[in-house]
Amino acid sequence: MLLQLSFNMKYFISKMVVYEVLQ
């Protein structure tokens, strides 16, 4: 469960970074 949460956070952060770069 904790591993899944960590994975979700990494995915979310990477998505945010990509979004910021595309702006």
Secondary structure, DSSP 8 states (H G I E B T S, - for coil): -HHHHHHHHHHHHHHHHHHHHH-
